Amino acid sequence: MRIQVLGTGCAKCKQLMANAEQAVRKMGLDVQVEKVSEIAEIMKFGVMMTPAIAIDGEVKSAGKVLSPQEIMGLVSP
């Protein structure tokens, strides 16, 4: 599994990154949360609003800071 947080580094982007890392820890997953901050890379996902989160290359949310619980819901099968 690959979790990517898309954002340029604003406060909301940093919060989403922290929430994603917390969700992974709570679930006991051995998954690295990646930060994608280059605008060209973010645009490849078709994201127009940040922060956004992608799981296995598919954007699951954009323009919103998800809570750790919401992220856990996206990660769970």
C-alpha positions in Angstrom: 0.0 0.0 0.0 1.1 3.5 -0.8 -0.3 6.6 0.9 0.6 10.0 -0.5 -0.3 13.4 1.0 -0.4 16.0 -1.8 0.2 19.6 -0.8 2.7 22.5 -1.0 3.4 22.7 2.7 0.6 24.8 4.2 -0.7 24.3 7.7 -3.6 22.1 6.5 -1.2 20.0 4.4 1.0 19.4 7.4 -2.0 18.5 9.5 -3.2 16.0 7.0 0.3 14.5 6.9 0.3 14.1 10.7 -3.2 12.6 10.7 -2.2 10.1 8.0 0.8 9.1 10.0 -1.3 8.7 13.1 -3.8 6.6 11.3 -1.1 4.3 10.0 0.4 3.9 13.5 -3.0 3.2 15.1 -3.7 0.5 12.5 -0.3 -1.0 13.1 0.5 -0.9 9.4 4.1 -0.9 8.1 3.3 1.7 5.5 5.3 4.8 4.7 3.3 8.0 4.2 4.8 10.1 1.4 4.7 13.8 1.0 4.2 15.1 -2.6 4.9 18.8 -2.7 6.0 19.5 -6.3 3.1 21.3 -8.1 3.8 19.4 -11.3 3.5 16.1 -9.5 0.3 17.2 -7.7 -1.2 18.2 -11.1 -0.5 14.7 -12.5 -3.1 13.5 -10.0 -5.6 16.0 -11.3 -5.9 17.7 -8.0 -6.9 21.4 -8.0 -7.4 21.8 -4.2 -4.9 20.8 -1.5 -4.5 19.2 0.8 -5.3 15.9 -0.8 -4.6 12.2 0.0 -4.1 9.4 -2.5 -4.0 5.7 -1.7 -2.3 3.4 -4.2 -2.3 6.3 -6.7 -6.0 7.0 -6.4 -7.1 10.4 -5.0 -9.5 9.7 -2.1 -10.0 13.3 -0.8 -9.1 16.8 -1.9 -9.4 20.2 -0.3 -10.2 18.8 3.2 -8.2 17.8 6.2 -9.4 14.3 7.0 -9.2 13.1 10.6 -7.1 10.0 11.5 -10.4 8.1 11.8 -11.6 9.1 8.4 -8.2 8.0 6.9 -8.5 4.7 8.7 -11.8 4.2 7.0 -10.3 4.8 3.6 -7.4 2.4 4.3 -9.5 -0.4 5.7 -10.5 -3.1 3.2 
